[in-house]
Amino acid sequence: MARTEIKATGLMVDFQEFLDSLMGGLKAIEEDLDEALQGLLIKSSDHIKLSKKLEEIALLVDFLKAQDSNASEEEVKNHIKSMKRKIYECIEFLMDQVQKSMIKAVESLGETYDSIVMAGKLHKLLSNLESMEGMTER
């Protein structure tokens, strides 16, 4: 009877350690996913900034269209200069994005590796679950 209790206690300790390991693996994967989501949030923020700049240009165009012949030549020139400046700002913003994308392309190799490692961790967790399943069937 004592031997059965010792064996059962050993299985419980192994089971608890396994569950702790499983939880640690899940937390590591969750952290990796959080990092990926943060990157997506930053990217969408940049798209919103560009969209706002384009809307500003569209507003200037609409304003000039509404002026018809009422605007002075100086006002028209100022609005054209303003639109050119905003277009240059968009180009600069896009070039910054291109530079960031090029850097990220290099970093994506590391991210690919991280995804492969994450899949490996999941596979190991699955193998451990299968091993634990085998232990409970004994």
C-alpha positions in Angstrom: 0.0 0.0 0.0 2.8 2.4 0.9 4.5 1.7 -2.4 1.3 2.6 -4.3 1.0 5.9 -2.3 4.6 6.7 -3.1 4.1 6.0 -6.8 0.9 8.1 -6.8 2.7 10.9 -5.0 5.6 10.8 -7.5 3.1 10.9 -10.3 1.4 14.0 -8.7 4.7 15.8 -8.4 5.6 14.9 -12.0 2.2 16.1 -13.1 2.5 19.4 -11.1 6.0 20.0 -12.7 4.6 19.2 -16.1 1.7 21.7 -15.6 4.2 24.4 -14.4 6.3 23.7 -17.5 3.2 23.9 -19.7 2.2 27.2 -18.1 5.7 28.6 -18.6 5.6 27.6 -22.3 2.2 29.2 -22.8 3.4 32.4 -21.2 6.4 32.6 -23.4 4.3 32.1 -26.5 1.8 34.7 -25.2 4.7 37.2 -24.8 5.9 36.6 -28.3 2.4 37.2 -29.6 2.1 40.4 -27.6 5.2 41.7 -29.2 3.9 40.9 -32.7 0.6 42.7 -31.9 2.5 45.8 -30.7 4.3 45.9 -34.0 1.0 45.8 -35.9 -0.4 48.6 -33.8 2.5 50.9 -34.6 2.2 50.1 -38.3 -1.5 51.0 -38.4 -0.7 54.2 -36.6 1.7 55.2 -39.4 -1.0 54.5 -42.0 -3.4 56.8 -40.1 -0.8 59.6 -40.1 -0.3 59.4 -43.8 -4.1 59.3 -44.4 -4.4 62.5 -42.3 -1.7 64.3 -44.4 -3.5 63.3 -47.6 -6.8 64.6 -46.2 -5.1 68.0 -45.5 -4.1 68.2 -49.1 -7.6 67.3 -50.3 -9.0 70.0 -48.1 -6.7 72.6 -49.7 -7.7 71.4 -53.1 -11.4 71.7 -52.2 -10.8 75.2 -50.8 -9.2 76.3 -54.0 -12.0 74.8 -56.1 -14.6 76.7 -53.9 -12.7 80.0 -54.4 -13.3 80.0 -58.2 -12.1 83.4 -59.3 -12.6 85.1 -56.0 -9.1 84.3 -54.7 -6.2 86.6 -55.5 -3.2 85.3 -57.4 -1.1 85.6 -54.2 -3.6 83.4 -52.2 -3.6 80.8 -55.0 0.2 80.8 -55.0 0.3 80.4 -51.2 -2.2 77.5 -51.3 -0.1 75.8 -54.1 3.0 76.2 -52.0 1.2 74.8 -49.0 0.0 71.8 -51.0 3.6 71.3 -52.4 5.0 71.4 -48.9 2.4 68.9 -47.7 3.2 66.6 -50.6 6.9 66.8 -49.8 6.0 65.9 -46.2 4.1 62.8 -47.5 7.1 61.8 -49.6 9.4 62.3 -46.7 7.1 60.3 -44.5 6.9 57.5 -47.1 10.7 57.4 -47.5 11.0 57.0 -43.8 8.5 54.1 -44.0 10.5 52.6 -46.8 13.7 52.8 -44.7 11.9 51.2 -41.8 10.5 48.5 -44.0 14.0 47.7 -45.4 15.3 47.4 -41.9 12.4 45.2 -40.9 13.0 43.0 -44.0 16.4 42.2 -42.5 14.8 41.7 -39.0 12.1 39.5 -40.5 14.7 36.7 -40.8 15.0 36.8 -37.1 11.2 36.9 -36.7 10.9 33.9 -38.9 13.4 32.1 -36.7 11.4 33.1 -33.7 8.2 31.7 -35.2 10.0 28.4 -35.9 11.2 28.3 -32.4 7.7 29.1 -31.1 6.3 26.2 -33.2 9.0 24.0 -31.8 8.0 25.0 -28.3 4.4 24.1 -29.1 5.5 20.8 -30.5 7.5 20.1 -27.4 4.5 20.9 -25.2 2.4 18.6 -27.4 5.0 15.8 -27.0 5.0 16.4 -23.2 1.2 16.2 -23.1 1.4 12.9 -25.0 4.0 11.6 -22.6 1.9 12.6 -19.6 -1.1 11.0 -21.3 0.9 7.8 -21.5 1.9 8.1 -17.8 -1.7 8.3 -16.7 -2.6 5.2 -18.7 -0.1 3.0 -16.8 
